[in-house]
């Protein structure tokens, strides 16, 4: 199944919300990904199925309330191709199968989430997203990457450990849905020769196992 990894765009947010609800159904409050796209500390990427598209969801027009409301509505009509009574067919966008995000805080990059649709799991997509996140963190000049993971999520812990994450702490009752503890995991310096040698080896092994998929530039600049 051909897929690409690229930066998240505004038109991806509706599908990202779907995946978020599927993978993290008890998360509260849910992340506001529109706001995250404007957050200078945040970087989000998506994995898109290159063989499948979906129609963009319908969006309600903003109410007209004074001059500012009228200007907002006119802008909305232009963006949604409904000006002067003309309405073009809904645009199609790439089908999103997974996403991931980090916050860059000085020399530390913190992974906020990695999620893949259940029907696309166990195909190496989550691992590819993790690889891309590590590359992003490197480009952002981070020296370590941290994250939290549920103590019961053994598969995720194994993947993180494979890529050099080790437990450095424990947050008691960290997850609000069931008060489950969260493991705090961190890498060594991702710029070290030992980390990079291991990382490049794992990256090549992943490409050989799952095939090399085309990637659009995941630049942070």
N, C-alpha and C positions, 0 to 999 in steps of 0.2 A: 504494500500500500504506500504510494508516494505521498510524502508530506514535507512541509517546509517549516522551519522555525524562524520567526520574525518578530519585530516589535509589535506590541498590542496597539491597535488603532481604535478610534471612537466607535466605528461600526462593529467592532468585535464585542463590545461590552455586554450586549443582550445575551449572546451565547456564553460569554464568560460567566455571567450571573447564573445561567442554567447549570453550568458545570459546577459552580460553587455550591449551589443548592443540592446538587446530586451527591457530591463528594463530602461536603461539610453541612449536612442538613440541620444540625443543631447549633451552628455558629450564630451567635448573637452579640452585638448587632452585625448584620451582614456588611461586608466591605462596600464602599462606594467607589467603584472602579472609574467612573467619570471623574471623580475628584482625584483619584490616584494618578490618573493620566496628567493632571496639572501639578502634581506634587514633584518638586524639583529633587527631592530625596529618593523618590521611588522610580523603579524601572520594572516594566512588565513585558513579558514575551508570550507568544502563543504558538501552538503547533496547529497548522492547518492542513486538512486533507485536500491535496491538490486535484483529486478526482471528483470532488463533490462541492456543490454550492447550495445555499439556501437563500430564500427571500428575506430581505430586511424586514423586521417587524414593523407594524403600523405604529405611528406615534401621533398622539393627539396634538392638535394645534394649540398654542398658548392662548389664553383669553385676552380679549382686547380691553384694556383699561387705561384710557388716556393716551397721550402721544407716545409714551415709551412702550405701552402695550401694542399700539398700532405698528410701530417700527419693528418690534419683536415678531409680530405676526407676519409682516411682509418678508422679513428675513427668513422665517420658517417656511413660508410658501415657496420662496426661491430654492431653499435647500432641499425641499421635498418635492420639487417639480410640480407644484399645483398652482402656479401663478396664472392669473387671468382665466381661471376656470379650466385650464388644461391639466390633466393628471396622467402622467406617463406610467407605464407598468412599474411595479415595485422593483427596485434594484436588487440584484443578487450579490451575495458576498460569500467568501470562502467559508466552508464548514470548519468550525474550530473544534479540535478534539482534545486540547489540553492547554494549560497556561501555567505560568510561574511568575513570581515577583520577588524583588529584593528592595530593601531600604539601604542606602549608602550613608553611613554615619562615620565620618572621618576615615580612619583606616580600617573600619569594620563594615562588612556587608552582611546584613541580616536577611535570611530567606524568610519571606512572609507566608508563602504558600507554593505548593506544587500539586497540580491536580490534573487528572486525565479521565475522560468519560469512561464509564465502566465497560462499555462495549469495545473500547480500544485499549484496554489495559493488557498487561503482559505481552506487549509488542515492542518494548524498549523505548516507548515514547517518554515516560517519566524520567528515565535515565538520560535520554537526549536533552530534555529540558534542564536537568541538573547540570549536564556538561555545559550547556549554553549559559546558565546562570554563573557558573564558575568562570567562564570566559568573560562575562560581563563584569564580574567583580574585579577581575584582573585589569580590565580596561579602565575601571573606575579608580585604579590605584589602591584598592583595598589590600590589606595584608592578611586578614583572617576573615572567615565566613562563619557565622553562627546561625543557630536555628533552635526551635523547640519542636518536640515530637511526642505524641502520646506514648506512655510506657507500654501500652498494649499493641502499638503499631510496630510489630516486629519486622515485617517486610521492609518498611521505610527505614527503620534503624539499620538493617543490613545493607541497604543501598547506600545510605550515608556513610556507614563505616567503611564500605568498599572504597569510597572516594575520600577517605582520610579524615572523616569526622569522628571525634571521640567524645564520650560523655564528660562534661566538666561541671555539671551541677544538676540540681533537681528542684523543680518548682512545684510545691505541694498544692493540690487543688487548682491547678492552673486552668483547666478546661471547665468552663462554667456550666456546661450541660449536665455533667455527672461528677464534677469535682475530681476528675482524674488528674493524676500527677503528670507533669511534662518534663521530659528529659531535656536538658540543655546540652547541645552538642556544638563542637567547634573544631575547626581545622587548625593545623600548624600554619606557619606562614606559607601562603599560596605562591609566594614568589621564590621560595627556596628551591634549590636544585632537586632535592629529593622529592618534593611534592610535584613539581612540574614533570619530572621524569615519569613518575607513577601515573600522573594525570594523562599525559600524552599516550602512554601505553594503553590505558583504559579506553581512551577515546578511539584509538585505532582498533582495538578489539571490538568495541561496540559497532563501529562502521563495518567491520568485516562480518559480524554476525547478522546485523539487520540491514545491511546495504547502505551505501552512501546516499543520503537524501539531499536534494538541493536546498541550500539555505540562502535566504536574503540577508543582507547586511544587518547584524544586530549591533549597530553602533550606538554608543551613548552620547556621542558628540553632536 
